[in-house]
Amino acid sequence: MTKQYVLDACALIAYLNGENGGALVKSTLIEAAKGNVNIRMNKLNLLEVYYDDYRVHGKEAANAMLEVVRGLPITIISEMTDSVFEEAGRLKSSYKISLADAVVLAETSMCDGAILTADHHELDVVEQNEKINFRWIR
């Protein structure tokens, strides 16, 4: 079975901006382009990247960034399954995390993959208490 990764907003931002950890995301994207792994991202988490770029650089830059992302080997998940909905609700009610983090964690749990993230400050406690696989980019 092909390894599944679920991309968190901070990981995609690190890749797009050439930040620390972006090289690990890039190497995972290269593996996805070869068909060795699958990368998924919930549209809600992509929205985090979009609004951050929009706020900092404006609409045109944010839309250009979206076109770049659409060309990457990432499956954008537009619909939320009932199992992801329920798991995100459980995680959000159990931990002090954002709704977007609850969704990316639920997506990861439901596909039996690993989350690509750098959000230690919010997610370390989840890693310690849940059976969710983490691949820390930094």
C-alpha positions in Angstrom: 0.0 0.0 0.0 1.3 3.5 -0.9 2.3 5.7 2.0 -0.3 8.4 2.7 0.7 11.9 3.9 -1.7 14.7 4.9 -0.3 18.2 4.5 -0.8 20.8 7.2 -0.9 24.5 6.3 2.4 25.3 8.0 4.2 22.5 6.0 3.0 23.9 2.7 3.9 27.4 3.8 7.4 26.2 4.7 7.8 24.7 1.2 6.4 27.7 -0.7 8.4 30.2 1.3 11.7 28.2 1.4 11.6 28.1 5.1 13.2 25.6 7.5 11.6 22.3 6.9 10.5 23.1 3.3 13.1 20.8 1.9 11.5 17.8 3.6 8.2 18.8 2.1 9.8 19.2 -1.3 11.4 15.7 -1.1 8.0 14.3 -0.2 6.4 16.1 -3.2 9.1 14.6 -5.4 8.2 11.1 -4.1 4.5 11.8 -4.8 5.3 12.9 -8.4 7.0 9.5 -8.8 4.0 7.7 -7.5 5.8 6.4 -4.4 3.6 8.3 -1.9 0.2 10.1 -1.9 -0.2 13.6 -0.5 -3.6 14.9 0.6 -4.7 18.2 1.9 -8.1 19.3 3.1 -9.4 22.4 1.4 -9.8 24.0 4.9 -6.1 23.7 5.5 -5.4 25.1 2.0 -7.6 28.0 3.0 -5.2 28.8 5.8 -2.4 29.1 3.3 -4.5 31.2 1.0 -5.7 33.7 3.5 -2.3 34.2 4.9 -0.8 34.9 1.5 -3.8 37.2 0.7 -3.3 39.1 3.9 0.4 39.6 3.4 0.7 39.9 -0.4 -2.8 40.6 -1.8 -5.3 38.9 -4.0 -3.2 38.5 -7.1 -0.3 36.9 -5.3 -2.6 34.6 -3.3 -4.3 33.4 -6.5 -1.0 32.9 -8.2 0.1 30.8 -5.2 -3.1 28.7 -5.6 -2.2 28.0 -9.2 1.2 26.8 -8.1 -0.3 24.5 -5.5 -2.8 23.1 -8.0 0.1 22.0 -10.1 1.7 20.1 -7.3 1.0 16.3 -6.7 -1.4 17.0 -3.9 -5.0 15.7 -3.8 -7.2 18.5 -2.4 -10.1 17.1 -0.4 -13.1 19.3 -0.9 -15.7 17.2 0.9 -15.8 16.1 4.5 -16.8 12.6 5.2 -18.9 11.8 8.3 -16.0 9.9 9.8 -13.6 12.9 9.4 -16.4 15.2 10.7 -16.9 13.1 13.9 -13.2 12.6 14.5 -12.5 16.3 14.1 -15.2 17.1 16.5 -13.8 14.6 19.1 -10.3 16.0 18.7 -11.4 19.6 18.8 -13.3 19.0 22.0 -10.4 17.0 23.6 -7.5 19.4 22.9 -6.9 23.1 22.7 -6.3 23.1 18.9 -7.8 25.1 16.0 -10.6 23.7 13.9 -8.2 23.4 11.0 -5.8 21.4 13.0 -8.6 19.1 14.2 -9.6 18.6 10.5 -6.0 17.8 9.3 -5.6 15.4 12.2 -8.9 13.7 11.5 -8.0 13.3 7.8 -4.7 11.8 8.9 -6.3 9.4 11.2 -9.0 8.3 8.8 -6.5 7.6 5.9 -4.0 5.8 8.3 -1.3 8.2 7.1 1.1 10.6 8.6 0.7 14.4 9.0 3.4 16.6 7.7 3.6 19.5 10.1 5.8 21.8 12.2 3.1 22.8 14.8 4.8 21.4 17.9 3.3 24.0 20.2 -0.3 22.8 19.5 0.2 19.2 18.4 2.8 17.7 20.7 0.1 16.9 23.3 -2.0 15.2 20.5 1.0 13.1 19.4 1.5 12.0 23.0 -2.1 10.9 23.5 -3.4 9.7 20.1 -2.5 7.0 17.7 -1.8 9.5 14.9 1.5 9.3 12.9 3.5 12.5 12.8 6.3 13.5 10.4 7.7 16.6 11.8 9.4 18.9 9.2 11.4 20.7 11.8 
